[in-house]
């Protein structure tokens, strides 16, 4: 259990993402595949807590909630990036509006039951809609029904903007000087056909610009929360999530308001990583691990230690479940790593995270350590030269052109990067439960 000391300004919150519950998972099935989300692939190693080819069975989701309650039963709040991204990776014809809402409802219920008195700041994931990825830039039934399901977590004003476009802002824990901005970044996803030719879907960027301007006027510090992150996927070269024009506009927004932004938190990757934004002020963007195994990883969950006076992130603790061990022996959620210990930095500030990136870039030992953390101790193969380029450039450069230049440069050289004054947007990939 994480213990809080009354004489320090540090406190803790949970960040989880990408639950991807697959109701079809059936360990007792006579079929070669025990789940619809495997796409028909055989799952001979399927066990009580799941299979690496499937999304999460309910036993895993229940185990995750129990582990969270045991490890940190009284967090200040919970960030859920793709509160759900709850539905399984199956074709649209195997789902529908009602099944999607039912899955969101069940997962909302279990988090409320586990943490009945805890505030949850939740963002919709690209699978939290039907058809998947097609989030509309206008009012919709799913936005409205989801707002109703989350009514205990949303203020009245939050419900109104959520119903319009799936985004909202509130004071963090109703405290003066602190704010949370929850974005629907699925609107910028390159798989979303509904927003392809729209300059500012649901007017979200204009709205966010105004919210951050007001935050500066009111001396507020801000956390930004979303599901689909900007930049590139570290496990597939040149794979960006946002359309190019949206990626640029998002970067411009963050750089313009970097003085008030103390952290950005995303999911979607099903990996554990971070991203750097360079500017005159420091902020970071974490891509957090997920619960689902889908994509090749162990399930993971994450605790952030933060300064209650400044919102600066002080440290990160990641816990995980070794699926193979859990299926064969017993379930054992254990600490995977603490950031400051693993990378020998004093905190998780922008300057420290830049130092982490430099060490990963220039030191093979740190690179390999990071690479194994990236899949939550699932992929323990060597991170070779091309692997290094993919991870380093995804971490360092969120901009499209800068990323391409990095790939060219790092492909022929392992020279450490020049130190910039930085705005770190660390994208922590919450351990995916699957």
N, C-alpha and C positions, 0 to 999 in steps of 0.2 A: 504494500500500500504506500502511495506517495503521501508523505506527511508535510503539512504546512507549518511554518514557524511564524509566530505572531509578531516577531520583532523585525521582520524583513518586509519589503514592498513587493516581493515576488508572489505570484499565485499561479493557478494552472487552469487550462481548459483542454477539452478533448477535440481532436479533429479526425473525423472519419469520412469515408467516401465509398461510392460504388459497391453497394451491397449486392445488387444483382441476384435477388432471390429467384430461384427456379422451382416453382411449385411441382414441376413434373418429376423432380429427382426421386427415384424409387430404388433403393438398394436391394429390395426384394424382387425386382423385376427379372423375368426370364430372358429379356432382350439383351443383346450384346452391348447396347448403350443404355445406361441407367438414367439418362436425362435428355431432354429435347435440345438443350443448349450445346450439346457436343456436335451437333450437325450430322448425326448418324455415325460418328466415329466410335469404335468400341471403347469401353471403359473397364478393362479387366481389373484395374486396381481400385475401383470405386469402393469407398468405405463409408462409415457412419457420418463422417464430417465432410465428405465430398470426394471429388476427383479433379485432377488438374485440367481435364478437358471440359469440365462442366462449370456452370455458375453455382451459386451457393445454395445448399439445402438448408431447410429451416433449422436443423440441428446446429449448423455452423453459425447462423445468425443469432440463435439463442445463446450459444457458447460465447460469442463475441460480446453480447450485452452483459452476460454474467461476468466475464473477465473485466470489462470496463468498470462495472460496479465494485468488483473486488479490489482492483488496482487503484482507482481514484473515484470513490463513491460520491464525493461532493465537489465536482468541478465548478468553477465560476459560471461557465456556460459551455455549450457544445457547438462546434462548427460542423455542418454536414454539407459537404460540397457535392451536390448531386445527392441530396439528402437521401436521395434515393439513388439515383441512377439505379433504381431497384429492380426493374424488370429484366428478364433473362435475355441473352443474345440468341433470339430466335426470329424467324421471318415474321413480317407484319401479319400475315394471314393466320398465324398461330396465336395472335393476341387480338385486342380490340380495345375500345375506350373503357368499357366496364372492367375487363380483367386488369388493365393498367391501373385504374383507380383503386381496384380492390387490393392490388399489391402495395400501392402507396399507402393505403389505409392500414393494412396489417403492419407495415414497417413503422408507420407513425405511432401506432398503438404500442408496439413493443418498446420503442424509445421512451414514450410517455410513461409506460408502466415501470421501466427500469429507473428513469430519472424524473419522477413526477414533479419535482420542485425546481427543475433546472431549465433555464432559458436555452432554447435551441435556435440558432440562426441557420436556416436551411436554404440551399439553392437547388433548383431543378436540374436534373441531368438530361442528357440527350435521349435517354431511353424512358424518361418519365412522361412520354407523350405517345399518342397513336395518330398517325404512323410515326415511328421513331425518327428522331432527328428533325422532324418538320414542325418546329416551334413557330407559331404564327406571330407576326408583329402587331397583333391586335387582340381584342378580347376573345376568349374562347371558353368552352365548357370546362375543359380540363384545368385551365388556370383558376376558374371560379371554384370548382369542386376541390382543388388542392388547397386553395386559400381557406375554404371551409374546414378541411381536415386539419389545417395548421392554425386554426383560429386562436388557440391558447398561446401560440408563439408570436402572433402578429398583432401589432397595434392597429387601430381603425384605419389610419392613413396608409399603413403598409398594405392592408388588404386591397385598398383601392388601386394603387399602382401595380400590385401583383396581378390583379384581375385584368389589367390593361396589357401587361407585357411580361409578367413573371419576375419583376424586380421590386426592390423596396429599400428604404433606409430607416434606421432608428438610432437613438442614442444607445450606446453600449451599456446594458444593464441600467438604463435610465439615468446614467451618470453625466453630469455636466462636464464637457470637455472631451468626451469620447464618443465615437460614432462608428457604426457598421453600415457598409454599403453592400447590398446583396444584388449582384448582377445576373441577368439571364444571358450568359455568353453563348448559349446554344443558338442565339440569333445570328452569331457571326461564324458559325460552323460551316465548313465548306460543303457539308452534306445536306445543308438546309436549302432546299430549292425555293422556299417561300420568300427568302430574303435576298436572293441573288442580285437583284437589280434595284435594291433599295439603299439609299445613302445612309440613313440612320433608322434602322428598324425599331419600331415602337418608340421612337424619339429617345431611346435609352441613353445614348452618348451625350446628347444635349442636356438631358435631365441630370446625368452623373456630373457633367461639367458644372452645372449650377449648384448641385449639392456640395461638391468639393470647394467651389468658390465660397459658399456660405460657411463651410467648415473652417476655412482659413480666416474669414472675418470674425468667427466666433472662437478662434483659438482652439479648435478641436483637433484631435488626432484620430486617424481613421484606419480601420481594417477593411479591405475589399475582399469579397467572397464571390466565387463563381465556380462553374463546373468545368467547361472546356477552357483550357488555358491558351494564352497567346504563345507564339514561338513555334519550336519544332520538337517532334517526338524523338527522343534520344535513341530509340531502338530501331528506327527506320530512317535512313538518310533522306533528307529533303522532304520529309513528311510534316507539313504544317497543318494545324487544325483550323485556324481562321482563314477566311479569304484575305488576299493580300491587302486590299484597301481597308478592311476592318482591322487587320493586324497593325497597320500604320496608325490608324486613328486611335486605337487603344494605347499604343506606345506614346503617342503625342499627349494623350490625356494624362497618363501616369507621370510623364516627365514634367508637364505643366504644373501638376499639383503634388510633386514629390515631397514638398516640405511638410505636408500634413499626413501623408500615407506612411503608416508604420508597418504594414505587412499586407501581403496578398496571398490568398489561400485557394487552391484549385484541386481538382481531382482528375478524372477521365483517363489518365495514363495507365492506371493499374501498376504504377511503379513509384519508387521513392527517389525524387530528384529535386532540383531547385533551378531557378533562373536568375540571371543577373540583369538588372536595368541600370545603365550608367547615366548619372546626372549629377547635379551639384548637391543633391541631398540624398540621403540613403534610405532605401526601403527594399524589402525583399518579397519574393514570391515563391511560396512552397507548393510543390505538386506532391500531394500526399499519397501514401500507400492505400491500397483498397482491400476490401474484405474478400471479394471474389477471387478465384484462382485463374479465371479466364484470361488467357494471354501468357501464362507461365510465371507464376509467383506464389509465394505462401501468403495467407491472410495476415494483414497487419493493421494495427491501430496506433494512434500517436497522441502523446501529451505535449503541449507547449507550456513552458514556463515563461511567464511574461511579467514585466514591471507594471504594477497597477497604477503607478504615477505617470508613466510615459507611454505605455503600450509596447515598448521595445521588447523583442523576443530575447530571452536570456538563455534558454536551452531547449532541447527537444529530446524526448524519450520515446523510443519506438518499441512496441511489443508485438510479438508474432506467435503464430501457431504453426509448427512444423506439421504439415498435413500428413505426410507419410507416417511419422511417429504417432500422431493422434489416431490415425486409423488402425495402426497395428498394436499400439500399446495403450495409451490413454491421452486425453486432451491435456495439454500443458502450455498455457500462454506464458511466455518468458520474455525478459528484456532482451531485445536484439542489440541495441546500442544507445548510448547517450552521446549526443553530438559533440559536446565539449571534450569528452574523454576520448572518443574515437579519432577526432581530428586535431586534438591538442590546441584548442582555441579557448579564449576566456569566456566567450558568450556566443550568441547567434546574431550579433549585430551585423549590419552591412559590411563593415570593415573585416570582421571575422569571417564572414561567408566568402568574401573575396579571397581571403587567405586560404580557406578550404579549397576553393577552386584552383588557386595557384598550385597547391600541393597535389591535387588530383592531376593537374596538367603536367607537372614536372617530375613526379615521384611515382614509380610503378607500384610501389607498395600501397600508397594511398589510392591510386587509381583502382587497383584490384579490390581493395576494401570497399570503396564506393560502389564498384560494379556489383559486388555480392549483395550489398545493402539494397541496391536498385531493384532487385527481384525478390527482396526479403529472404535472402539466403536460399533461393531455389536454384538459380543458375550459378554454379561454382566453377565454370570453365574459365579459361584465361581471357582477359580483355586484351585482344591483340591490337595491332596498329590501327586498323579501320574502326574497330570498336572504340578506341580512344578518341579518334577524330569525331565520331558521331556523338559521343557523350560530352566531350569538352566543348564543341561548337554549339550544341544545343543548350548547354548551361550558360555559355558566355554571351551568345548573340541571339536576341529575340527578333531583331529586324531581319527581313528577308535578304536584302543585299549584303548586310554585314555577315550573316550566316554563310552565304555562299563564298565570300572572301575568306572566312575562317576555315572552311573546308579545304580550300585550295592551299592556304598557308600551312595549316596543321598537317595536311597530307604529305608535305615534304619537309616538315620541321617540327621539332618538339620544344621549340624555344618558349620559355615562359612568357606570358602576356605582359605588356607594359601596364603599369599601375595607373588606373584612372581614378579621379574622384567619382564616387559611385552612388548609384541608386540601385540597390540590390532588390530585385524582385525574385525572391526564392520560391520556387514552386515545389512545395513538399508533396510528394505523391503519397497520400494516405494509403496505408496498407489495405489493399482490396480484399474484401471477404468474398471468396468464391470457391 
